[in-house]
């Protein structure tokens, strides 16, 4: 019997599909491999419940490559400010990736209790800027606010290894009891505890815990990047097609030079364009 459902977990080539109030463990038909299509967590599918095979993938509204997931409403970008140290380069890349797929970003700061007084002030100044240009910024202590922001949404937790994704999910729902691991002193970064992508019901939201990463590649047209920088919008430049790098009379460069645009944001923009 053919049914419709949603993939909520993938381990190797076994797909866990939720349909109604039932769970089915399915395999994917060979045609997906032949067509070079990979089913993702979050995918809406048609499947044969008797033979336990996925037959068809419904159209996706969006997808992320890393972590691999489809049909996401919001992304909680878990951002450690210490151990592992804050990486604004990685954060800005993550913001570009989710904005490019029309996914709402929520920046969630972790490890704030490890900061000294000066570091705390510096971090506050940096993220006041992100708030000013329109991003939602909270800490992992603001659980009530976070639950309100994600109510009724399908959400992905994303961020570098060791930033505290599984720890946050455990705080949101203590029944989950997901594995967590301390930072490796030898490596100076996190140790992978999540090995696969899986959607969990947390209150009135579906949240995906995902494997962490220490690096992220951009896979978009370099000219799209400037459209995804909110602080560039409405800035007047001499040329309509200004790339905000080498052109004269560039309003964005002027704002960078006078400190209106955060130094790291503009410098990351230049790096990202050169990388692509």
N, C-alpha and C positions, 0 to 999 in steps of 0.2 A: 504493500500500500504506500502510495506516494504522499508525503507530508511536507510541510514547510517548517523551518526552524532556524536557529541561529547557532553558529559555532562559538562555543564558550571556552574551549581549551584545545590545544594541539600538542601532542607529544609524539615525536617521530612522525609516522604516517597514520596515526590514530586520531580521529577527529571526534570530539565530544560535542554533540548537538543537542540543544535544548528545544523542545517543542511542547507548548502547553506547560503542563507540570511534570513532564517526563524527560528523562535523559537517555540518549542513544549514543552508542559507540560505533562510529562509522569509518569506512575506508573511502577514499576518493576514486572515482572511475579513472581508468587509464587515459581517457581522452583529455583530461586536464593536463597531464604530463606531456602528451603529444602536442597540445595547443600552447604549451609553455605558460600555463596559468596555475598559480599556487593559491589554493584556498587559505584565507586568513581568519584569525580570531575576529569575531564581530561580523563575519560574513553571514548574510541571509541566504539560505539554500533550500533547494528542493531535494529530498532524499527518499530512498526506498527503505522504509522502516522494517520490512520483513527481511530483506537481504543485507541491510545495513550498509548501503552505498549512497554516497552523495552523487546526485544526478545533474544538478544545475546550480549555478551561482547567480544570484540576483544582482542587479546593477548596484555598484557601490556609490555612496555619496562622496566618499573620500578614502584615502589610505595613507599610511605611513610606512616607509621602508624600514626605519629603525626607531622604535620597535615595530615589527610587522603586525599591523592591525588595521581593520577597516571599520567604516561607519562610526566615527568618533565625534562626539559633540564638544568635548573639552579635554585639554591636556594639563595635568598638574605637573609642572616642571620642577622636580625636586632638586634644589640647589644648595649644596653644602657650602657653608662659609668658612669652614675649617675642618681639616682631617676628613676627607680631602679638601684642600684649599679651594677657595672660590675661583672658578674659571669663567670670566665674563665672555671669553671667546666661545666656549662651549654653550653657555646660556644663550648668547645672541644667535648662534647657529640653530639651536633648538627652537627658539622663537620664530626664526625664518621658516623652518620646516613645518611647524604647525600652522602658522599664518598662511603659508602657501596652499594648504589644504582646507582653508576656511574653518579651522578648528580654534576654539577660544582658548588662549593660554592663561594659566594661573600660575604665577611664580610662587613657590613655597620654599621658604628658607629653613634650613635645618642646621643644627650644631651651634646655634647662636649663644648657648650657655658657655661655649669654649672661648669666646672672645674676651679680650681685655677691654678696658674703658676706651682707649683710643681706637682700637679696631671696631668696636661697636659703633662709635661715632662715624667712622669712615663708611661702614656698611650702610648705616642709616642714610647718609648723604647720597650714596650711590643709588639706593633703591627708592629714595624720594624722587629721584629723576625718572626712574622707570614708571612710578606711579603718575608723575606729572604728564608723561607722554601717553598715558592711557592704559597701562598694564595693571592688572590686579596683582598685588603682592601681599602675601600673608606669611606667617611662620607656622611651623608644625604644632605650635601651642594653640593656634586659633581654630580648634576643631569645630566649634559651633558655626563660625563663619564659613569654613570650608564645606561643611555639610549643606549649608544653605546655598552656596554657590553651585554645587553639583547635583542638587535635588532633581530627580527625574531624568538625569543625563547618563549617557555612556561616556565613561571617562578613562583616559589612559594615564598611568603614572610613568613618567619618563625622567631619566637623569643618569648621571655618571655612577659607576659602581661605588657602593659604599656611602652614597649620599643619604640613604635612609628611606627608600621607597617601601620596603616590606615593613619596616618599623612603623611608618605612618599608617599603613593599612591595618596593622595590628591595633593601633590606637583607635582607629575609626570603628573597628569591630574586633573586640577581644576574642571572639570565638574562632577567628581564623587561625591564630597561633602559627603564623608563617615563620620559616627559618630566617634568622638574621645572623650577621657575623661582624665582629669588630674589624677595624681597619688593620691591615697588615703593616706592622712597623718596618719590616724589611723592604716591602714594596712601596710604602708611603701612599697606598691607595686601597680602595675597597677590594673585598674578595667576593666573587659571584656567589649569591645564595639562591637567586631565582634562575631556573634553567629553562623555563618556557613561558609563553604568554598565556594568561588565564584570566577570564572575567569572573569577578566575585560580586554577589549581591551585598551591598552595604547600605542599609537603610532603604532609601528610595532611589538609589543610584546603582549602576553597574560599573565597577572599577576594575581595570586590568592592571595587574602587577606584571612587570616585564623585566627581562635581564638588563643589567646596567651596561655601560660602556665607558671607555675612557677617551674615545675619539669619535667624531661624527663627520661624514662627508656630505657636502651639499650637492644635490642633483637637480638643479633648476637653471633656467636661463639667467645669465648674470644680469641682464637688463631688468629682470623681475625684482631683483633685490631692492632697488631703490624705492619701488612701489610698496614694499613691505616694511619700510622704516617710517613709522608714524610721524616722527619729528621732521621729516623732509617734506611732508605734504603742506601745500600752500606757501612754501618758501619761494620767493621770486629770484629767478636766475636770468642772465642775459639771453641764454639760449633755451628754447623749449625742450630740447633733447639733451640737456646738460646731464653729464654723468657724475658731477660733483667731485671731480678729481683734478684734472689738469686745465679745465676751462677757466677763462677769465670772467670776472664779474659774477661769480657763483655765490648765491645767497647761502647755500648750505655750508660752503667752506668758510664764509664770513662768520656764521654762527658758531662753527667749530673753533675758529681762531679767537673769538671773543668769549668762549666758554659757555655759550648758551646750549650747545650740543655737547653731551658727555664725551670726553676725549676717547675713552675706550670704544664707545659705540661707533664713532666715525672711523677710527683706525681699524676696527674689525670689519666695517663696511668695505674699506679699501682692500684689506686682506682677502675677504671673501670673493670680491670681484676678480682679483688676480689669481686666486686658486681655480676659478672656473674658466 
